[in-house]
Amino acid sequence: MRATRCLLAVAGSGLALAAAASAAPPQQVVLPGPVPYLTPIPPLTGTTALPQLFMAVRLGVENAERVAVGVDSEGHAVRVRVRQRLTVHGKGDYQLAIGAPILDVRQAPGSQSSPGLRTDQLLWAGFSPGRKVLAADVILRPRKAAPYLPVSLRVSREGDQAVLTVSNATKTPQPVYSGTVRLPELARLLDETRRASLAGVRLKGTYATFIGQVSTRKERVVISAPLRVRGELSLPGQAPVPFDRTLGDGGPESFRVAIRGAGVPRVHLEAAPAAVVRLLRPPGAPSWAESVRRRPLPAADLLERLMTTRMQLVRADQFQAFLSDPDADGKSRTVYEYRTVAFTPHPTVATSTGTGGGTDVLLVVLAVLGSVALAGGGLVAWAHS
């Protein structure tokens, strides 16, 4: 009888705990994406405050970049140059500024306007008749820009072999939530995240419903952007050794390539942000919703997977714009090209403040525009370019 009373007491306490948990108020917790919750760089920033910007409501900007990285014989980045192509869609005026550690700026082929240069700022101002291309070749200060490149290279000699080591340089520790989220909702959110990743589109803002307390795990999780890396390692007189790997996404964060022979090794590779595929593949089913219907999966594991994969996609999205897109909602795509070069330092460019050249004329225009915008409550008038 006494044992029965004890069992009833234990059962009663369990029911009370279950009732308390079910009575706990739900909380809507915002998940990572599309706003980056990770490190602020990239896109790169400069040392000077950006001027007041203006872009007509009807305008949108699409951003495409090719980052050319020159590396020395040991794989260290000694040059960083960006060809940025902004395509303005819509009709209206614009006044844009892009910050970065800039040495020099030049008009790139295909541009329908000339860029301006101020200390650590690339400037554009003018009018779009419906579609306008703004393209610039931007030379960056390598010591300031190189730490934020997505991959790091090391070239070394091991006996009669030259060895290239390629490492994912996007890793960063991040906090992860813990708490109670129902399995069907976790499955739905994982399926939504997977669809966005495979389609190559930016994550949409969403939230998860936590039941009861939400906490942050004490240990941080290391997040990295998945990267597709393709290229070749070569030596004089030898057939190049090609490679095509994905860094991250639950796989290795580095790899090695070796080639036998004498001479100075040369590297040529391209790296670009990639989709999260492996970590978002549902086990034993075509979808996460179907997978949790077939067999129970640990909710805590699914919550961690949801948080970390979304942060990986946010991190990858950051590296889609090494230089910033003036349109926060615009589409950006960036490819990083690394190539062995004979290094000669680029001469320091003194930023002019006179009125003798095209860049200086644009600076004068922007200065006038800033005063007009401030005085006129945002109304801007100038000669369209």
Secondary structure, 3 states (H helix, E strand, C coil): CHHHHHHHHHHHHHHHHHHHHHHCCEEEEECCCCCCCCCCCCCCCCCCCCCCCEECCCCEEEEEEEEEEEECCCCCEEEEEEEEEEEEEEEEEEEEEEECCEEEEEECCCCCCCCEEECCEEEEEEEEEEEEEEEEEEEECHHHHHHHCCEEEEEEEECCEEEEEEEECCCEEECCEECCCCHHHHHHHHHHHHHHHHHCCCCCCCEEEEECCCEECCCCEEECCCEEEEEEEECCCCCCEEEEEEECCCCCCEEEEEEECCCCCEEEEEEEECCCCHHHCCCCCCCHHHHHHHCCCCHHHHHHHHHHHHHHHHHHHHCCCCCCCCCCCCCEEEEEEEEECCCCCCCCCCCCCCCCCHHHHHHHHHHHHHHHHHHCCCCCCCCCC
